[in-house]
Each structure stands twice: as structure tokens, then as C-alpha cells.
């Protein structure tokens, strides 16, 4: 099957497969604090790491939602690892609450103080990263039109890790069971990992 974007045969593919093909996508559970003190927590499936030195992560918001607005305003955000155990509470924070409502309280989560940014982190998460905004990009289409999507990139300036998930000097990814988005209403979680050595000179060991 082949089709040009915008010309999908909806009798064969009634739902856009894009998000199901670009998968699994790590969930960026982003917490922010506005300059007036309002707090926000929301999950973003368009999230990833973009650089390791310096460590840079980014999330993409479809529209100027609280996370993007507060991050641009304050210059800060926190990435919290969403895990299988936290799946229901993570999902609650995706609801369209009124601007400035505290999703931590609504989802039964605990706000923990950060060291280098004013935004709180999710205490229940096994890992969080404090980030300082380095760039905010309003994305455009091939035709040059604004897409209504905002990409927020932040440099990680601090890490919080639950030591229960450190094994032999490494973060236990399978033990933490991070969630990933798989398109439609589908999710996955990491429960096993395997090692595959890259060719010599091909990257990190």
C-alpha cells in the first residue's frame, strides 16, 4: 500500500496510522510552574532525547497548552518518568482541566521540590530530570505555514533517581517499567531488555 499524505483510502484505513507507525514513543510527563505560581502536569507522547552532551530533551505540544506556555514563561520544566504502576494517574493528568488547575492534586500525586528549578517533580516517579529551556520552536509545514505545534527543548541540569532502581551502577529500565505510547489508545511498557553490541566505533558501550 502507498498513499500520499492527505489522500488516504479511508475505507481501508479509517484511522490515521501515523502515530501507530512512529512507535513506541516515550511519554514525557511534564511538570511546570507559571510565574504566578500555578502548577501544571501533563503527558506528551511526542517527547524524546535530542542530545546527550549536553543532555537535551524536548516535548511537542499541539497548541499553546499550559505545559508549553508555562515552560516558555518560566524558562523551566521537569520531565518525570511515567511507569506502568503510575499509568492510571498519568492518564488522569491528560484530561482537559481548566488552565491552572493542579493536576497533581486531581490525580492523587505528590509534588516534590526540585533543586535547580521552581517547577515541582512527581515524587512517585522513579526518575525525574530538571530542565532549563534552551529553545522554543513554532513548527511549520512544508508550505511554510504555522502548524499550530510548539516544540520545547530543554537542557537537563539535574537528575533525581530512586536508588531502588539502580542495579550494578546502571538504571534498571526493565525494573522501572516505563510506559510508551503506541497510537490510537494503545500503550506498551518495558518489561525486558536485551543487549546488542554496536560495531566498533559505532557509539556508546
Beta strands, then each sheet from edge to edge (+ up, - down):
strand 1: 25-26
strand 2: 28-33
strand 3: 39-44
strand 4: 47-52
strand 5: 55-62
strand 6: 76-81
strand 7: 111-112
strand 8: 121-122
strand 9: 127-140
strand 10: 146-161
strand 11: 166-167
strand 12: 170-171
strand 13: 179-181
strand 14: 187-189
sheet 1: 1+ 13- 14+
sheet 2: 3+ 2- 6+ 9- 10+ 5- 4+
sheet 3: 7+ 8-
sheet 4: 11+ 12-
end
